[in-house]
Amino acid sequence: MNNLIVLPLIIPIITAVLLVFLRESIMLQRIISLLTMIAVSSITLILLNIVQAEGIIRLDFSGWLPPFGILFVADSFALLLVFTASIVTTICLIYAFSTIGNRHEKMFFYPFVLFLIAGVNGSFLTGDIFNLFVCFEVMLLASYVLVALGGEIGQLRESLKYVLINVVASWMFLVALAYLYGTLKTLNMAHIAERVAEVGQDPLLTTVAILLLLVFSLKAGLLLFFWLPGSYSVPPAAIQALFAALLTKVGIYALIRTFTLMFPLDQGITHTIIGIMAGATIIAGCMGALSGRDVYTIATYNVIIGVGFILIGLAVGTESALTGAVYYLMHDMVAKALLFLLIGMMIYLTGETVVKNMSGLIRNYPLFGWIYFIMMLALAGIPPLSGFVGKILIGQGAIEERAYVLLAIGFASSIIVLYSLLRVFLASFFGETTISFEDRKPIPKGAYVSFCLLAISIIYIGVGAETLSVYVKDAVHTLVNPSIYIDAILKEGA
């Protein structure tokens, strides 16, 4: 059964290579890519239940035991994110089938989406920090292509900035890895954690930890988010949704894994920095969302607010706060994908991006309007939808640690999120319609299917939080007790 761990990485890569040779067979590409993601989602669900029954499992490549070999590790935290990412990607593919267009589909859209999800899943599952770097690069190389797919001038301009920023971040990552290996003589995450516990987190290791914090913050959009608004606004809506749902979440995952497992000792420095950056990120995101005049700006700054809010959970660091962060991570992946898909359809229907130039959409598209309303309430944390559980638990953790400033900033941001999205809702869906009945464009059935599936997911994560709690509690139990992860990896190793 352990061999299943690598399949969420290997299956998309093999399929992507196959699809390169099926460039002209658009329908076949659609069917194969959809079946691939359904298979990956199913395998991940099976693995998640195996972990509940047997505990953390791992796969050692070529028979080399830790800490000497390459390995993949499946715990509940990683698998929950792999499962959510795979479901979101599946739904975004359904949306893309009816909206992306043959031109993009013949430019290897489906292979690069599969390469992207392979990098994302590999980042979640790897137990070696160097392979985290490798999987990051697989994900980023695919995103470089997707952000420029179509070759528009705006895309090329933003893709250059996007590539430059991530190349710098990758260089910093390699520097951090070099110092880390030079100090501890290992890159296995569990072994790093054991070595740090043995020798203590001296100033050099704290410096490495801060450098990793900067790298992962840049990739997550934590304070260092200046690259994010432009690159998220230029590709087609299906790609925007994938970026908003997945890319920043890999950086958040890396931050949580790094500072709960490898560098948990000197929290007075690292967690304080994370808390300051999270608060500043939320404030900057709120200012951007309030000042935005077009739907892309408002949506992108809501992504930034979400990043800051999740990382309040890490900064606080209690079991309640981390539980809330895990719930909110899953919610944010689903809700942000839906937000960008809905905005993409709004722009398709009206031909406008400026909020005040849209109006009356709900008259012609009532179901579309009310799905937007559900998404808006979920992002604002209104019960019983998906954002509520995470926000309450993070707030509870902040109260336990008396982090009242972060608590106030986090919950004030909920009001800003609600206001910014409500402004779009009232301006775009109500008032006199700008589209006559004769001139209205039909919303493709595939788009409606994707909207409904994501809306159902939002409702389920909130209403069905109790059914998810067994997985989330197990994930958080491992995060707050890193010895469980370390023993699962090293009990047969060095």
C-alpha positions as CSV (number, residue, x, y, z in Angstrom):
1,M,0.0,0.0,0.0
2,N,2.9,2.4,0.6
3,N,3.6,2.5,-3.1
4,L,0.3,4.5,-3.5
5,I,2.0,7.5,-1.9
6,V,3.9,8.4,-5.0
7,L,0.9,8.1,-7.4
8,P,-0.5,11.7,-6.9
9,L,2.9,12.8,-8.3
10,I,3.6,10.1,-10.9
11,I,0.2,9.7,-12.5
12,P,-0.2,13.4,-13.5
13,I,3.4,13.5,-14.9
14,I,3.0,10.4,-17.0
15,T,-0.4,11.6,-18.2
16,A,1.0,15.0,-19.0
17,V,3.7,13.5,-21.2
18,L,1.1,11.4,-23.0
19,L,-1.1,14.4,-23.7
20,V,1.8,16.2,-25.4
21,F,1.4,13.7,-28.2
22,L,-2.3,14.2,-28.4
23,R,-2.2,17.9,-29.2
24,E,-4.8,17.8,-31.9
25,S,-7.2,15.5,-30.1
26,I,-8.9,18.0,-27.8
27,M,-11.7,15.8,-26.6
28,L,-9.4,13.0,-25.8
29,Q,-7.2,15.4,-23.8
30,R,-10.2,16.5,-21.8
31,I,-11.4,13.0,-21.0
32,I,-7.9,11.7,-20.1
33,S,-7.1,14.7,-17.9
34,L,-10.4,14.5,-16.1
35,L,-10.1,10.8,-15.5
36,T,-6.5,11.4,-14.2
37,M,-7.6,13.9,-11.6
38,I,-10.5,11.7,-10.5
39,A,-8.1,8.8,-10.1
40,V,-5.7,11.0,-8.1
41,S,-8.5,12.2,-5.8
42,S,-9.7,8.6,-5.2
43,I,-6.2,7.3,-4.4
44,T,-5.6,10.2,-2.0
45,L,-8.9,9.5,-0.2
46,I,-7.8,5.8,0.1
47,L,-4.5,6.9,1.5
48,L,-6.2,9.3,4.0
49,N,-8.2,6.4,5.4
50,I,-5.1,4.1,5.6
51,V,-3.3,6.8,7.6
52,Q,-6.3,7.0,10.0
53,A,-6.1,3.2,10.5
54,E,-2.3,2.6,10.5
55,G,-0.7,5.9,11.3
56,I,1.8,7.9,9.1
57,I,3.2,5.9,6.2
58,R,6.2,6.5,4.0
59,L,7.8,5.2,0.8
60,D,11.6,4.9,0.7
61,F,12.9,5.0,-2.9
62,S,15.4,2.4,-4.0
63,G,15.3,0.8,-0.6
64,W,17.5,3.4,1.1
65,L,16.3,3.9,4.7
66,P,16.0,7.4,6.2
67,P,17.8,9.7,6.5
68,F,20.0,8.6,3.5
69,G,17.4,8.1,0.8
70,I,14.7,10.0,-0.9
71,L,11.3,9.4,0.6
72,F,7.6,10.5,0.4
73,V,5.6,10.7,3.6
74,A,1.8,10.6,3.9
75,D,0.3,12.1,7.1
76,S,-3.2,13.5,7.5
77,F,-2.0,17.1,7.0
78,A,-0.3,16.5,3.7
79,L,-3.1,14.2,2.4
80,L,-5.9,16.6,3.3
81,L,-4.2,19.3,1.2
82,V,-3.4,16.8,-1.7
83,F,-7.1,15.7,-1.7
84,T,-8.4,19.3,-1.6
85,A,-6.0,20.4,-4.4
86,S,-6.9,17.5,-6.5
87,I,-10.7,18.1,-6.2
88,V,-10.3,21.8,-6.9
89,T,-8.2,21.0,-10.0
90,T,-10.8,18.5,-11.2
91,I,-13.5,21.1,-11.0
92,C,-11.4,23.8,-12.6
93,L,-10.8,21.4,-15.5
94,I,-14.6,21.0,-15.9
95,Y,-14.9,24.8,-16.1
96,A,-12.0,25.0,-18.6
97,F,-13.6,22.5,-21.0
98,S,-16.3,25.0,-22.0
99,T,-14.4,28.3,-21.5
100,I,-10.7,28.0,-22.2
101,G,-11.0,27.7,-26.0
102,N,-9.3,25.4,-28.6
103,R,-6.4,27.9,-29.1
104,H,-5.3,27.4,-25.5
105,E,-6.1,23.7,-25.5
106,K,-3.8,23.2,-28.4
107,M,-1.0,25.1,-26.6
108,F,-0.6,22.3,-24.1
109,F,-3.0,23.7,-21.5
110,Y,-3.9,20.2,-20.1
111,P,-0.3,18.9,-19.9
112,F,0.9,21.9,-18.0
113,V,-2.1,21.8,-15.6
114,L,-1.2,18.2,-14.8
115,F,2.5,19.2,-14.3
116,L,1.3,22.0,-12.0
117,I,-0.7,19.6,-9.8
118,A,2.1,17.1,-9.8
119,G,4.4,19.7,-8.4
120,V,1.8,20.8,-5.8
121,N,1.1,17.2,-4.7
122,G,4.8,16.4,-4.6
123,S,5.5,19.5,-2.4
124,F,2.9,18.3,0.1
125,L,4.1,14.7,0.2
126,T,7.9,14.9,0.2
127,G,9.8,14.2,3.4
128,D,13.0,15.7,2.1
129,I,13.5,19.5,2.0
130,F,15.7,19.3,-1.1
131,N,12.9,17.5,-2.9
132,L,10.5,20.1,-1.6
133,F,12.7,22.5,-3.7
134,V,12.5,20.2,-6.7
135,C,8.7,19.9,-6.5
136,F,8.5,23.6,-6.0
137,E,10.4,24.1,-9.3
138,V,8.1,21.6,-11.2
139,M,5.1,23.6,-10.0
140,L,6.7,26.9,-10.8
141,L,7.9,25.8,-14.3
142,A,4.3,24.8,-15.2
143,S,3.0,28.1,-13.7
144,Y,5.5,30.1,-15.8
145,V,4.0,28.6,-19.0
146,L,0.4,28.9,-17.8
147,V,0.7,32.6,-16.8
148,A,1.9,33.4,-20.3
149,L,-0.4,31.0,-22.1
150,G,-1.9,32.9,-25.0
151,G,1.0,35.3,-25.6
152,E,-0.9,38.5,-24.9
153,I,1.3,41.6,-24.2
154,G,0.0,41.9,-20.6
155,Q,0.7,38.2,-20.0
156,L,4.3,38.5,-21.2
157,R,5.0,41.6,-19.1
158,E,3.6,40.0,-15.9
159,S,5.2,36.6,-16.6
160,L,8.6,38.2,-16.7
161,K,8.1,39.8,-13.3
162,Y,6.7,36.5,-12.0
163,V,9.6,34.5,-13.3
164,L,12.2,36.9,-11.9
165,I,10.7,37.0,-8.4
166,N,10.5,33.2,-8.2
167,V,14.0,32.7,-9.6
168,V,15.3,35.0,-6.8
169,A,13.3,33.1,-4.2
170,S,14.6,29.8,-5.6
171,W,18.2,31.0,-5.4
172,M,17.6,32.0,-1.7
173,F,16.1,28.6,-1.1
174,L,19.2,26.9,-2.4
175,V,21.4,29.1,-0.3
176,A,19.4,28.2,2.8
177,L,19.7,24.5,1.9
178,A,23.4,24.8,1.5
179,Y,23.9,26.3,5.0
180,L,21.4,23.8,6.4
181,Y,23.2,20.8,5.0
182,G,26.6,22.3,5.9
183,T,25.5,22.6,9.6
184,L,23.4,19.5,10.1
185,K,24.7,17.1,7.3
186,T,21.1,16.1,6.4
187,L,18.2,17.3,4.3
188,N,15.6,14.8,5.6
189,M,12.9,16.8,7.4
190,A,12.5,14.4,10.3
191,H,16.3,14.1,10.7
192,I,16.7,17.9,10.6
193,A,14.1,18.1,13.4
194,E,16.0,15.5,15.5
195,R,19.4,17.1,14.9
196,V,18.0,20.6,15.8
197,A,16.6,19.1,19.0
198,E,20.0,17.5,19.8
199,V,22.3,20.5,19.1
200,G,19.8,23.3,19.9
201,Q,18.7,26.1,17.6
202,D,21.9,28.2,17.6
203,P,22.1,31.7,15.9
204,L,23.2,30.1,12.6
205,L,20.2,27.8,12.5
206,T,17.9,30.6,13.5
207,T,19.3,32.6,10.6
208,V,18.7,29.7,8.2
209,A,15.1,29.4,9.6
210,I,14.5,33.1,9.0
211,L,15.9,32.8,5.4
212,L,13.5,29.9,4.8
213,L,10.8,32.1,6.3
214,L,11.5,34.8,3.7
215,V,11.6,32.2,0.9
216,F,8.3,30.6,1.8
217,S,6.7,34.0,2.6
218,L,7.6,35.2,-0.9
219,K,6.0,32.1,-2.4
220,A,3.0,32.3,-0.1
221,G,2.4,36.0,-0.7
222,L,3.0,36.7,3.0
223,L,3.7,40.5,3.1
224,L,6.0,40.0,0.1
225,F,3.1,39.9,-2.3
226,F,3.9,42.6,-4.8
227,W,4.3,40.0,-7.6
228,L,0.8,38.5,-7.0
229,P,-1.8,41.0,-8.3
230,G,-0.4,41.3,-11.8
231,S,0.3,37.6,-12.4
232,Y,-3.1,36.5,-11.1
233,S,-5.0,38.9,-13.4
234,V,-3.7,38.1,-16.8
235,P,-4.2,34.4,-17.6
236,P,-7.7,32.8,-18.4
237,A,-10.1,32.4,-15.5
238,A,-9.5,28.6,-15.0
239,I,-5.8,29.3,-14.6
240,Q,-6.4,32.2,-12.2
241,A,-8.6,29.9,-10.1
242,L,-5.9,27.3,-10.0
243,F,-3.2,29.9,-9.0
244,A,-5.4,31.4,-6.3
245,A,-6.3,28.0,-4.9
246,L,-3.0,26.2,-5.1
247,L,0.2,28.3,-5.4
248,T,0.1,30.4,-2.2
249,K,-1.1,27.3,-0.3
250,V,2.1,25.4,-1.1
251,G,4.1,28.2,0.5
252,I,1.8,28.2,3.5
253,Y,2.2,24.5,3.9
254,A,6.0,24.8,3.7
255,L,5.9,27.5,6.5
256,I,3.7,25.4,8.7
257,R,5.8,22.2,8.2
258,T,9.0,24.1,8.7
259,F,8.1,25.9,12.0
260,T,6.2,23.0,13.6
261,L,8.6,20.3,12.7
262,M,12.1,21.4,11.8
263,F,12.5,24.7,13.7
264,P,10.0,24.7,16.6
265,L,12.4,25.8,19.3
266,D,13.1,29.5,19.0
267,Q,9.5,30.6,18.6
268,G,10.1,33.9,20.4
269,I,11.9,35.1,17.2
270,T,10.4,33.1,14.3
271,H,6.7,33.1,15.4
272,T,6.8,36.7,16.4
273,I,8.1,37.6,12.9
274,I,5.4,35.4,11.3
275,G,2.8,37.2,13.5
276,I,4.0,40.6,12.5
277,M,4.1,39.7,8.8
278,A,0.6,38.1,9.0
279,G,-0.9,41.2,10.6
280,A,0.8,43.5,8.1
281,T,-0.3,41.3,5.2
282,I,-3.9,41.4,6.3
283,I,-3.8,45.2,6.7
284,A,-2.2,45.7,3.3
285,G,-4.7,43.2,1.7
286,C,-7.7,45.1,3.3
287,M,-6.4,48.4,1.9
288,G,-6.0,46.9,-1.5
289,A,-9.5,45.3,-1.4
290,L,-11.1,48.6,-0.3
291,S,-9.3,50.7,-2.9
292,G,-9.9,48.3,-5.8
293,R,-12.1,49.5,-8.6
294,D,-12.0,46.4,-10.8
295,V,-13.0,42.8,-9.8
296,Y,-9.5,41.4,-10.4
297,T,-7.9,43.8,-7.9
298,I,-10.6,43.1,-5.3
299,A,-10.3,39.3,-5.7
300,T,-6.5,39.3,-5.7
301,Y,-6.3,41.3,-2.5
302,N,-8.8,38.9,-0.9
303,V,-6.3,36.1,-1.6
304,I,-3.7,38.1,0.3
305,I,-6.0,38.6,3.2
306,G,-6.6,34.9,3.3
307,V,-2.9,34.1,3.4
308,G,-2.4,36.5,6.4
309,F,-5.4,35.0,8.3
310,I,-4.2,31.4,7.9
311,L,-0.7,32.3,9.2
312,I,-2.2,33.9,12.3
313,G,-2.9,30.3,13.2
314,L,0.8,29.4,12.8
315,A,2.0,32.5,14.6
316,V,-0.3,31.8,17.6
317,G,0.8,28.1,17.5
318,T,-1.8,26.6,19.9
319,E,-3.6,23.4,19.0
320,S,-6.9,25.3,18.5
321,A,-5.2,27.9,16.2
322,L,-3.5,25.2,14.1
323,T,-6.8,23.3,13.8
324,G,-8.4,26.5,12.6
325,A,-5.5,27.0,10.1
326,V,-6.0,23.5,8.6
327,Y,-9.8,24.0,8.3
328,Y,-9.3,27.5,6.8
329,L,-6.6,26.2,4.4
330,M,-9.1,23.7,2.9
331,H,-11.9,26.3,2.8
332,D,-9.6,28.9,1.2
333,M,-8.5,26.6,-1.6
334,V,-12.1,25.9,-2.5
335,A,-13.6,29.3,-2.0
336,K,-10.8,31.3,-3.8
337,A,-11.1,28.9,-6.8
338,L,-14.9,29.6,-6.9
339,L,-14.3,33.4,-6.5
340,F,-12.0,33.6,-9.5
341,L,-14.2,31.3,-11.7
342,L,-17.2,33.5,-10.9
343,I,-15.3,36.7,-11.7
344,G,-14.1,35.2,-14.9
345,M,-17.6,34.5,-15.9
346,M,-18.8,38.0,-14.9
347,I,-16.2,39.5,-17.2
348,Y,-17.1,37.1,-20.0
349,L,-20.8,38.1,-19.7
350,T,-20.3,41.8,-19.5
351,G,-17.0,42.5,-21.3
352,E,-16.1,44.7,-18.3
353,T,-13.7,44.5,-15.4
354,V,-14.6,47.7,-13.6
355,V,-17.2,47.1,-10.9
356,K,-19.3,50.2,-11.6
357,N,-19.7,49.3,-15.3
358,M,-21.5,46.0,-14.5
359,S,-25.1,45.8,-13.2
360,G,-28.2,43.8,-13.4
361,L,-26.7,40.4,-13.9
362,I,-29.0,38.6,-11.5
363,R,-32.0,39.3,-13.7
364,N,-30.6,37.2,-16.5
365,Y,-28.6,34.8,-14.4
366,P,-30.3,34.3,-11.0
367,L,-28.5,31.0,-10.0
368,F,-25.2,32.5,-10.9
369,G,-25.9,35.5,-8.6
370,W,-26.9,33.4,-5.6
371,I,-23.9,31.1,-6.0
372,Y,-21.7,34.3,-5.8
373,F,-23.7,35.3,-2.7
374,I,-22.9,31.9,-1.0
375,M,-19.2,32.3,-1.8
376,M,-19.2,35.8,-0.4
377,L,-20.7,34.7,2.9
378,A,-18.3,31.8,3.1
379,L,-15.2,34.1,2.6
380,A,-16.6,36.5,5.3
381,G,-16.9,33.6,7.7
382,I,-20.6,33.6,8.1
383,P,-22.0,30.4,9.7
384,P,-22.6,27.6,8.8
385,L,-20.4,27.9,5.7
386,S,-16.8,26.8,5.3
387,G,-15.0,29.9,6.5
388,F,-16.7,30.0,9.9
389,V,-15.1,27.0,11.6
390,G,-11.5,28.0,10.8
391,K,-12.0,31.6,11.9
392,I,-13.6,30.6,15.2
393,L,-10.8,28.2,16.0
394,I,-8.1,30.6,15.1
395,G,-9.8,33.2,17.2
396,Q,-10.0,30.8,20.1
397,G,-6.3,30.1,19.8
398,A,-5.5,33.8,19.7
399,I,-7.5,34.3,22.9
400,E,-5.7,31.5,24.6
401,E,-2.4,33.0,23.8
402,R,-3.6,36.6,24.5
403,A,-2.7,37.6,21.0
404,Y,-5.4,40.3,21.0
405,V,-3.9,42.5,18.3
406,L,-3.8,39.6,15.8
407,L,-7.3,38.6,16.9
408,A,-8.6,42.1,16.2
409,I,-6.9,42.5,12.9
410,G,-8.1,39.0,11.8
411,F,-11.7,39.5,12.6
412,A,-11.7,43.1,11.4
413,S,-10.6,41.7,8.0
414,S,-13.8,39.6,7.9
415,I,-15.8,42.9,7.7
416,I,-13.5,44.2,5.0
417,V,-13.8,41.0,3.0
418,L,-17.6,41.1,3.3
419,Y,-17.7,44.8,2.4
420,S,-15.5,44.4,-0.7
421,L,-17.3,41.4,-2.1
422,L,-20.7,42.8,-1.2
423,R,-19.8,46.0,-3.1
424,V,-19.2,43.8,-6.2
425,F,-22.4,41.9,-5.6
426,L,-24.6,44.9,-5.2
427,A,-23.0,46.8,-8.1
428,S,-22.8,43.9,-10.6
429,F,-25.9,41.9,-9.9
430,F,-28.5,44.5,-9.0
431,G,-29.6,47.7,-10.6
432,E,-30.5,48.2,-14.3
433,T,-29.2,45.5,-16.4
434,T,-26.6,46.4,-19.0
435,I,-27.4,43.3,-21.1
436,S,-30.6,43.0,-23.0
437,F,-32.5,39.7,-23.0
438,E,-31.7,39.3,-26.7
439,D,-28.0,40.1,-26.3
440,R,-27.3,38.0,-23.2
441,K,-24.7,35.2,-23.5
442,P,-25.5,31.8,-22.1
443,I,-23.4,30.5,-19.3
444,P,-21.9,27.2,-20.4
445,K,-23.3,24.1,-18.7
446,G,-19.8,23.0,-17.7
447,A,-19.2,26.3,-15.9
448,Y,-22.5,25.9,-14.0
449,V,-21.5,22.4,-13.0
450,S,-18.2,23.7,-11.6
451,F,-19.9,26.5,-9.8
452,C,-22.4,24.2,-8.2
453,L,-19.7,21.6,-7.2
454,L,-17.5,24.2,-5.5
455,A,-20.6,25.8,-3.8
456,I,-21.6,22.3,-2.5
457,S,-18.0,21.9,-1.2
458,I,-18.1,25.2,0.6
459,I,-21.4,24.2,2.3
460,Y,-20.1,20.7,3.1
461,I,-16.8,21.9,4.7
462,G,-18.9,24.1,7.0
463,V,-22.0,22.0,7.7
464,G,-20.0,18.7,7.6
465,A,-17.1,19.9,9.7
466,E,-17.7,17.2,12.2
467,T,-17.1,14.5,9.5
468,L,-13.8,16.1,8.6
469,S,-12.7,16.6,12.2
470,V,-11.3,13.1,12.6
471,Y,-8.8,13.9,9.8
472,V,-8.1,17.4,10.9
473,K,-7.6,16.5,14.5
474,D,-5.1,13.8,13.5
475,A,-3.3,16.3,11.2
476,V,-3.0,18.8,14.0
477,H,-2.0,16.2,16.6
478,T,1.0,15.4,14.4
479,L,1.8,19.1,14.0
480,V,1.8,19.9,17.7
481,N,3.6,16.6,18.5
482,P,6.4,16.5,15.9
483,S,7.9,13.4,17.7
484,I,5.1,11.4,16.0
485,Y,6.3,12.4,12.6
486,I,10.0,11.9,13.5
487,D,9.4,8.4,14.9
488,A,7.4,7.3,11.9
489,I,10.3,8.3,9.6
490,L,13.4,7.4,11.6
491,K,12.2,4.4,13.7
492,E,13.8,2.0,11.1
493,G,16.4,4.5,9.9
494,A,19.5,6.0,11.4
